[in-house]
Amino acid sequence: MEKQGMMSRLSQYIADAGARSLPEAVVEKAKHHILDTIAAMVSGARLKPGEMAIKFIRTQGGIAEAQVIGADFLTTAINAATANGFMAHADETDDQHGPSFTHPGAAIVPAALAVAERENSSGEAFLRAVVVGYDVCCRLARFMVTGDNRPRGHATHSVGGTFGATVAAASLMKLNPRQVRYALAYAGQQASGITTWVQDAEHVEKAFVFGGMGARNGVMGALFVQQGFSGEEDVFSGAGNFLESFCQGIGALPEWIDNLGSHYEIIETNIKSFCVGFPLQAPADAMTSLIQEHKLTAEQVKKVDVHLPPQAAQLVNNRTMPDVNCQYIMAVMLLDGKLDFEAAHAYERMADPKVLEVQRRVNLIEDLRFTAEEKKQPGLVRIHLADGRTLEKYVPVFKGKAENPMNREEVAVKTLDLIQDILGKDRSDVLLRMIWGLEKMGSVRELRPLLALPINAKIPR
C-alpha cells in the first residue's frame, strides 16, 4: 500500500473511532485497563511523584475543565492530564505492552479522561478513545523496536504514549481526518525522551517520562488543532519524517496497519498482579506459590536463586527503588509471607537490618537460557533450604500477562487493594460499578466526585 494511502486510512480510522462499535471482548478488556489505570492514579496521588505533581499544578491555575485526581480542584485539561499522568506511573502499578516496550495506560487514560471531562463526553466515547489510543501507541512503538533503533536510546514509553494520548484526545474532540493528520504531526514534533530514566532514583522523572509527558503532549497537540492550528499532513513520509528518525530499518508504515479494526493492541496489554516492576511479576508469582505451598519462613531459607532474562535482570538488580529491586522484594516476601503495596513501597525497610540480612541470601542470575524470552518475561525461583532440600518454581507466563489474563474479579480485587484506604469502601464500590457500566454513562464528569479529594484526607501541599 502506497504511503499516502496508508496515512489516509490511518487518519480516517482514528476520526471514525468514536462512532465505531467494538467487539465485546475488547470492551471488557478496555474496562479492565481503564479501572487498573484509575487505581494506579488514585494510589499514585499519595506517592511522591503524585504529591509533587499536585503541588505544581495547583500553582498553575487555569480554567476548570478536568479533575486532578486525589485533589480538591479542577484545572485545564492539559494540566489535569499532566498531573494524573504522573500519578498513573508514580510507581510500578500500571499496565504494560510487552511487544512495544510501552506502558500505554499511564499516558492514554489520563489524557482521555481529562479531554472527556472537557468535552463532556459519554463513557462509551471515552472507552473507544482509549482503545484507539492503545492501537496507535503500541503499533508505533513496535516499529521503534524493529530493526536497529533500540541502541539509539529513544524512550518507547514516552514516544508511544505521546502518539496514543494524541489519538485518544483527537477521537474525543471529534477531529476530522485532516485535523487528525495535523494532530499526528504535533505528536511527531513532541516525540522525545531518552532511556536515562533508568537512573532515576525516586521514580519522579520516570513518572514524567512514562505518564505525565505523553499525556500532556497528546492533549496539547490535539487542542492546538481543535483551535485551528494547521500542520503537515503526513508526519510519516518525506525527508526527516518520524519513521526515518525513530524507526530505523522500517522505511514505511508496515502493511499490518491493515489489521486496524480486527487486531486490538489493548488485548495484548498486560496487567500486573503485583505492584512491582514487570520483570519481577514472574518471580513474585513463583515466590508466592512456594511460600503458600510449603509454608516457608525466612528462617528456613539458606539461599534464593532468581533466574531472569539478562535485560530484565539488569533492570531489577539492587535498584534504589524498592518496587524494582529484586533482592529486596524476595526478602520482604519471605519475611512477611506475602507481598502487598505497603511493603513494595517501604523505602525505610530497605535499610532494615532484618531485611538486609535476608536480602544477602538472594542471588539474582542473568540466565542466558532466557535471552530469547525477554518479551515473555519469565522467571524461575530456586530456594535452597537449611535442611538440604531444594524447592523450585518456574513461571513462564505470569498471571495478568496477555496470554494469561486476569478476570474481572481479579482486577477488582487489585483495584480495591489500591484505592479503598484512600477513597473509602462505599466510594470505591461505586467507582467499580460505574466503570463496569461505562458504556451506559452519559458523561464522564460523573466520575469527578468519586476521584476528588476525600473530605477526611490529607491535602498535598
C-alpha positions as CSV (number, residue, x, y, z in Angstrom):
1,M,0.0,0.0,0.0
2,E,1.3,3.4,-1.0
3,K,2.3,5.8,1.8
4,Q,-0.3,8.4,1.2
5,G,-3.0,5.8,1.1
6,M,-1.9,4.4,4.3
7,M,-1.9,7.8,6.0
8,S,-5.4,8.4,4.6
9,R,-6.6,5.1,6.0
10,L,-5.0,5.7,9.4
11,S,-6.4,9.2,9.8
12,Q,-9.9,8.1,8.7
13,Y,-9.8,5.2,11.1
14,I,-8.9,7.5,14.0
15,A,-11.6,10.1,13.0
16,D,-14.2,7.3,12.9
17,A,-13.2,5.6,16.2
18,G,-15.7,7.4,18.4
19,A,-18.7,6.1,16.3
20,R,-17.3,2.6,15.8
21,S,-18.7,-0.4,17.8
22,L,-16.1,-2.6,19.4
23,P,-16.1,-6.4,20.0
24,E,-17.5,-7.4,23.4
25,A,-14.1,-8.9,24.4
26,V,-12.3,-5.6,23.6
27,V,-14.9,-3.6,25.5
28,E,-14.4,-5.8,28.6
29,K,-10.6,-5.7,28.3
30,A,-10.7,-1.9,27.9
31,K,-12.7,-1.6,31.2
32,H,-10.0,-3.7,32.9
33,H,-7.3,-1.3,31.8
34,I,-9.2,1.9,32.5
35,L,-10.0,0.7,36.0
36,D,-6.5,-0.5,36.6
37,T,-5.1,2.8,35.5
38,I,-7.5,4.8,37.6
39,A,-6.4,2.7,40.6
40,A,-2.8,3.5,39.8
41,M,-3.7,7.2,39.7
42,V,-5.6,7.1,43.0
43,S,-2.8,5.3,44.8
44,G,-0.1,7.4,43.0
45,A,-1.7,10.6,44.2
46,R,-0.3,9.7,47.7
47,L,3.2,8.9,46.5
48,K,6.0,11.4,45.9
49,P,5.6,11.9,42.1
50,G,1.8,12.4,42.5
51,E,2.1,14.7,45.5
52,M,4.7,16.8,43.7
53,A,2.5,16.9,40.5
54,I,-0.5,18.1,42.5
55,K,1.6,20.7,44.3
56,F,3.0,22.0,41.0
57,I,-0.3,22.0,39.0
58,R,-2.0,23.8,41.9
59,T,0.3,26.8,41.3
60,Q,-0.6,26.9,37.6
61,G,-4.3,28.0,37.9
62,G,-6.3,27.6,34.7
63,I,-10.0,27.3,33.9
64,A,-11.9,24.4,35.5
65,E,-12.0,21.7,32.8
66,A,-10.9,18.5,34.5
67,Q,-10.4,16.9,37.9
68,V,-6.9,16.5,39.4
69,I,-7.3,13.0,40.9
70,G,-6.9,12.9,44.7
71,A,-7.0,16.7,44.9
72,D,-9.6,19.3,45.7
73,F,-9.6,21.3,42.5
74,L,-10.2,21.3,38.7
75,T,-7.8,22.8,36.2
76,T,-7.3,22.8,32.4
77,A,-7.3,19.5,30.5
78,I,-3.6,19.9,29.8
79,N,-2.7,20.4,33.4
80,A,-5.0,17.7,34.7
81,A,-3.7,15.2,32.1
82,T,-0.1,16.0,33.2
83,A,-0.7,15.6,36.9
84,N,-2.8,12.5,36.5
85,G,-0.2,11.0,34.1
86,F,2.5,11.5,36.9
87,M,0.2,9.6,39.3
88,A,-0.5,6.8,36.8
89,H,3.2,5.8,36.8
90,A,4.1,7.1,40.3
91,D,5.2,3.5,41.0
92,E,5.1,0.1,39.3
93,T,1.3,-0.4,39.4
94,D,0.2,0.5,35.8
95,D,-0.2,-1.7,32.7
96,Q,2.4,-2.6,30.1
97,H,2.5,-3.7,26.5
98,G,5.4,-6.1,26.1
99,P,6.0,-6.2,22.3
100,S,6.3,-2.4,22.1
101,F,8.1,-1.6,25.4
102,T,5.4,0.8,26.5
103,H,3.1,1.5,29.5
104,P,0.2,2.7,27.4
105,G,-2.4,3.3,30.1
106,A,-0.2,5.8,32.0
107,A,-0.3,8.4,29.3
108,I,-3.5,7.5,27.3
109,V,-6.0,7.1,30.1
110,P,-5.2,10.4,31.9
111,A,-5.2,12.2,28.6
112,A,-8.5,10.7,27.5
113,L,-10.1,11.3,31.0
114,A,-9.2,14.9,31.0
115,V,-10.4,15.6,27.5
116,A,-13.6,13.6,28.1
117,E,-14.3,15.8,31.0
118,R,-13.6,18.9,29.0
119,E,-15.7,17.8,26.1
120,N,-18.5,16.4,28.3
121,S,-18.1,13.1,26.5
122,S,-20.0,9.9,27.2
123,G,-18.5,6.9,28.9
124,E,-18.7,5.0,25.6
125,A,-16.8,7.7,23.7
126,F,-14.2,7.7,26.4
127,L,-13.8,3.9,26.2
128,R,-13.5,3.9,22.4
129,A,-10.9,6.7,22.5
130,V,-8.8,4.7,24.9
131,V,-8.9,1.7,22.7
132,V,-7.8,3.6,19.5
133,G,-5.1,5.3,21.6
134,Y,-3.6,1.9,22.6
135,D,-3.8,0.8,18.9
136,V,-1.7,3.7,17.7
137,C,0.7,3.9,20.7
138,C,1.6,0.3,20.6
139,R,1.9,0.0,16.8
140,L,4.3,2.9,16.5
141,A,6.4,1.8,19.4
142,R,6.5,-1.7,17.9
143,F,8.1,-0.1,14.9
144,M,10.6,1.7,17.1
145,V,11.9,-1.6,18.4
146,T,12.1,-3.3,15.0
147,G,15.5,-3.1,13.3
148,D,18.5,-1.5,14.9
149,N,16.9,1.5,16.6
150,R,16.9,0.5,20.2
151,P,20.6,1.3,20.8
152,R,20.0,4.9,19.8
153,G,18.3,5.4,23.2
154,H,14.9,6.7,22.3
155,A,12.3,6.0,25.0
156,T,9.5,4.0,23.5
157,H,7.4,4.7,26.7
158,S,7.3,8.4,26.1
159,V,7.1,8.4,22.3
160,G,4.4,5.8,22.1
161,G,2.5,7.5,24.9
162,T,2.6,10.8,23.2
163,F,1.0,9.4,20.0
164,G,-1.5,7.3,21.9
165,A,-2.6,10.2,24.0
166,T,-2.9,12.4,20.9
167,V,-5.1,9.9,19.1
168,A,-7.3,9.4,22.2
169,A,-7.7,13.2,22.5
170,A,-8.4,13.6,18.8
171,S,-11.1,11.0,18.9
172,L,-12.9,12.7,21.8
173,M,-12.6,16.1,20.2
174,K,-14.2,14.6,17.0
175,L,-11.4,15.9,14.8
176,N,-11.9,15.1,11.1
177,P,-9.3,13.1,9.1
178,R,-7.3,16.2,8.0
179,Q,-7.2,17.5,11.6
180,V,-6.1,14.1,12.8
181,R,-3.2,14.4,10.4
182,Y,-2.3,17.7,11.9
183,A,-2.5,16.3,15.4
184,L,-0.2,13.4,14.5
185,A,2.2,16.0,13.1
186,Y,2.3,17.7,16.5
187,A,2.7,14.3,18.2
188,G,5.7,13.7,16.0
189,Q,7.3,17.1,16.8
190,Q,6.8,16.5,20.5
191,A,8.2,12.9,20.4
192,S,11.0,12.8,22.8
193,G,12.5,11.0,25.8
194,I,15.7,9.0,26.3
195,T,16.3,5.9,28.3
196,T,18.3,7.6,31.0
197,W,15.1,7.3,33.1
198,V,16.7,4.1,34.4
199,Q,19.0,6.2,36.5
200,D,16.1,8.0,38.3
201,A,16.4,7.0,42.0
202,E,12.9,8.2,43.2
203,H,10.6,7.4,40.3
204,V,9.7,11.1,39.8
205,E,11.4,11.7,36.4
206,K,10.3,8.2,35.3
207,A,6.7,9.1,36.2
208,F,7.0,12.1,33.8
209,V,8.6,10.1,31.0
210,F,6.1,7.2,31.2
211,G,2.9,9.1,32.0
212,G,2.9,12.9,32.5
213,M,4.8,13.9,29.4
214,G,2.9,11.8,26.9
215,A,-0.5,12.8,28.5
216,R,0.4,16.5,28.4
217,N,1.8,16.3,24.8
218,G,-1.2,14.5,23.5
219,V,-3.8,16.8,24.9
220,M,-1.9,19.9,24.0
221,G,-1.3,18.9,20.3
222,A,-5.0,17.9,19.8
223,L,-6.1,21.1,21.4
224,F,-3.9,23.1,19.0
225,V,-5.7,21.5,16.1
226,Q,-9.1,21.9,17.6
227,Q,-8.4,25.6,17.9
228,G,-7.5,25.9,14.3
229,F,-3.8,25.2,14.2
230,S,-2.6,23.6,11.0
231,G,0.5,21.4,10.2
232,E,1.9,18.9,7.9
233,E,-0.4,16.2,6.6
234,D,1.9,13.2,6.8
235,V,4.4,13.0,9.6
236,F,5.3,9.5,8.4
237,S,6.7,10.4,4.9
238,G,9.2,12.8,3.3
239,A,12.7,13.9,4.4
240,G,13.3,13.6,8.1
241,N,9.9,12.0,8.8
242,F,9.1,10.2,12.1
243,L,9.8,6.7,10.8
244,E,13.1,7.8,9.3
245,S,14.1,9.5,12.6
246,F,12.8,7.0,15.2
247,C,12.2,3.7,13.4
248,Q,15.4,2.7,11.7
249,G,15.0,-0.2,9.3
250,I,11.3,0.3,8.7
251,G,11.1,2.9,5.9
252,A,7.3,3.0,5.6
253,L,4.3,2.2,7.7
254,P,4.3,-1.6,7.8
255,E,1.5,-3.3,5.9
256,W,0.0,-4.7,9.1
257,I,-1.7,-1.3,9.7
258,D,-4.3,-3.0,7.5
259,N,-5.4,-5.0,10.6
260,L,-6.8,-1.9,12.3
261,G,-10.3,-2.9,13.3
262,S,-9.5,-6.6,13.5
263,H,-6.5,-6.6,15.8
264,Y,-6.7,-4.6,19.0
265,E,-3.4,-3.8,20.9
266,I,-5.3,-3.5,24.2
267,I,-5.9,-7.3,24.1
268,E,-2.1,-7.8,24.1
269,T,-1.5,-5.5,27.0
270,N,-0.6,-6.9,30.4
271,I,-2.0,-6.0,33.8
272,K,0.2,-6.5,36.9
273,S,-0.9,-8.8,39.7
274,F,1.8,-7.4,42.0
275,C,2.7,-3.7,42.4
276,V,6.3,-4.2,41.3
277,G,8.2,-3.8,38.0
278,F,7.2,-6.2,35.2
279,P,10.5,-8.1,35.3
280,L,9.5,-9.0,38.9
281,Q,6.0,-10.3,38.2
282,A,7.1,-13.9,37.4
283,P,9.5,-14.1,40.4
284,A,6.8,-12.7,42.7
285,D,4.3,-15.1,41.4
286,A,6.7,-18.0,41.8
287,M,7.7,-17.0,45.4
288,T,4.1,-16.6,46.4
289,S,3.4,-20.1,45.2
290,L,6.4,-21.6,47.0
291,I,5.6,-19.7,50.3
292,Q,1.9,-20.8,50.2
293,E,2.6,-24.4,49.2
294,H,5.4,-25.1,51.7
295,K,4.6,-22.6,54.5
296,L,8.0,-21.1,54.1
297,T,9.6,-18.7,56.5
298,A,12.8,-16.7,56.2
299,E,14.5,-18.8,58.9
300,Q,14.2,-22.0,56.8
301,V,15.9,-20.5,53.7
302,K,19.6,-20.7,53.2
303,K,19.8,-19.2,49.7
304,V,17.4,-18.0,46.9
305,D,18.4,-18.1,43.2
306,V,16.3,-15.9,41.0
307,H,16.8,-16.6,37.2
308,L,15.6,-13.9,34.8
309,P,16.4,-13.0,31.2
310,P,19.6,-10.9,31.0
311,Q,18.0,-7.5,30.2
312,A,15.2,-8.0,32.8
313,A,17.8,-8.9,35.5
314,Q,19.7,-5.8,34.8
315,L,16.6,-3.6,35.3
316,V,15.9,-5.0,38.8
317,N,19.3,-5.7,40.3
318,N,19.7,-3.9,43.7
319,R,17.9,-0.8,42.5
320,T,17.4,2.1,44.8
321,M,13.6,1.9,44.5
322,P,12.0,-1.0,46.5
323,D,9.4,-1.9,43.9
324,V,12.0,-2.6,41.2
325,N,14.7,-4.2,43.5
326,C,14.6,-8.0,43.1
327,Q,16.7,-8.8,46.1
328,Y,14.6,-6.6,48.4
329,I,11.2,-7.9,47.1
330,M,12.2,-11.5,47.6
331,A,13.5,-10.7,51.1
332,V,10.3,-9.0,52.3
333,M,8.1,-11.7,50.8
334,L,10.0,-14.3,52.8
335,L,9.7,-12.2,56.0
336,D,6.1,-11.2,55.5
337,G,4.8,-14.4,53.9
338,K,3.2,-12.2,51.1
339,L,3.7,-9.1,49.0
340,D,1.5,-6.1,49.5
341,F,1.5,-2.5,48.3
342,E,2.9,-1.1,51.5
343,A,6.0,-3.4,51.6
344,A,6.7,-2.8,47.9
345,H,6.9,0.9,48.6
346,A,8.6,1.0,52.0
347,Y,11.9,2.8,51.4
348,E,12.6,2.7,55.1
349,R,12.6,-1.1,55.1
350,M,15.4,-1.1,52.6
351,A,17.7,-0.2,55.5
352,D,16.2,-2.6,58.0
353,P,18.9,-5.0,59.3
354,K,16.4,-7.9,59.2
355,V,15.6,-7.2,55.5
356,L,19.2,-6.7,54.6
357,E,20.2,-10.0,56.2
358,V,17.7,-11.9,54.2
359,Q,18.5,-9.9,51.1
360,R,22.1,-11.0,51.2
361,R,20.9,-14.6,50.6
362,V,19.2,-13.6,47.3
363,N,21.2,-14.3,44.2
364,L,20.0,-12.7,41.0
365,I,21.1,-14.6,37.9
366,E,21.1,-13.3,34.3
367,D,20.1,-16.6,32.7
368,L,21.2,-16.8,29.1
369,R,18.8,-19.6,28.6
370,F,16.0,-17.0,28.7
371,T,17.7,-14.5,26.3
372,A,15.2,-15.2,23.6
373,E,12.3,-14.9,26.1
374,E,12.8,-11.3,27.2
375,K,9.4,-10.2,25.9
376,K,7.7,-13.1,27.5
377,Q,9.1,-12.1,30.9
378,P,9.5,-15.5,32.5
379,G,11.1,-16.2,35.9
380,L,12.5,-19.1,37.9
381,V,12.9,-19.1,41.7
382,R,15.0,-21.8,43.3
383,I,15.1,-21.9,47.1
384,H,17.8,-23.8,49.0
385,L,16.6,-24.7,52.4
386,A,18.7,-25.1,55.6
387,D,17.7,-28.8,55.8
388,G,19.2,-29.6,52.4
389,R,16.1,-29.6,50.3
390,T,15.7,-27.5,47.2
391,L,12.4,-26.0,46.0
392,E,11.8,-24.6,42.6
393,K,9.1,-22.8,40.7
394,Y,9.2,-21.7,37.1
395,V,6.6,-19.2,35.8
396,P,6.8,-18.9,32.0
397,V,3.7,-16.6,31.8
398,F,2.7,-14.7,34.9
399,K,-0.9,-14.0,35.9
400,G,-2.1,-10.8,34.3
401,K,0.0,-11.2,31.1
402,A,-2.0,-11.0,27.9
403,E,-1.6,-14.8,27.4
404,N,-2.8,-15.4,30.9
405,P,-5.1,-12.5,31.6
406,M,-6.8,-11.5,34.9
407,N,-10.6,-11.8,35.0
408,R,-12.9,-9.0,36.1
409,E,-13.0,-10.2,39.7
410,E,-9.2,-10.4,39.9
411,V,-8.9,-6.8,38.5
412,A,-11.4,-5.7,41.1
413,V,-9.5,-7.2,44.0
414,K,-6.3,-5.5,42.9
415,T,-8.2,-2.2,42.4
416,L,-9.8,-2.3,45.9
417,D,-6.4,-3.0,47.5
418,L,-5.1,0.2,45.9
419,I,-7.9,2.6,46.4
420,Q,-10.1,1.6,49.3
421,D,-7.9,3.1,52.0
422,I,-7.9,6.4,50.1
423,L,-11.4,6.7,48.8
424,G,-13.2,4.6,51.3
425,K,-15.2,1.4,50.8
426,D,-18.5,3.0,49.6
427,R,-16.9,5.3,47.1
428,S,-14.6,2.6,45.8
429,D,-17.6,0.2,45.3
430,V,-19.5,2.9,43.4
431,L,-16.4,3.6,41.2
432,L,-16.1,-0.1,40.2
433,R,-19.8,-0.3,39.3
434,M,-19.6,2.8,37.2
435,I,-16.5,1.6,35.3
436,W,-18.1,-1.8,34.7
437,G,-21.1,0.1,33.2
438,L,-19.0,2.7,31.4
439,E,-20.9,2.4,28.1
440,K,-24.1,3.5,29.8
441,M,-22.5,6.6,31.4
442,G,-24.0,9.8,30.0
443,S,-21.0,12.0,30.9
444,V,-17.5,11.1,32.2
445,R,-17.9,14.1,34.5
446,E,-20.0,11.7,36.7
447,L,-16.7,10.3,37.9
448,R,-15.4,13.6,39.4
449,P,-16.9,13.3,42.9
450,L,-15.5,9.8,43.1
451,L,-12.0,10.8,42.2
452,A,-11.8,14.1,44.0
453,L,-10.1,14.5,47.4
454,P,-11.9,12.7,50.2
455,I,-13.1,15.1,52.9
456,N,-11.0,13.5,55.6
457,A,-7.8,13.0,53.5
458,K,-4.6,15.0,53.8
459,I,-4.2,17.7,51.1
460,P,-0.8,17.5,49.5
461,R,0.9,20.9,49.9
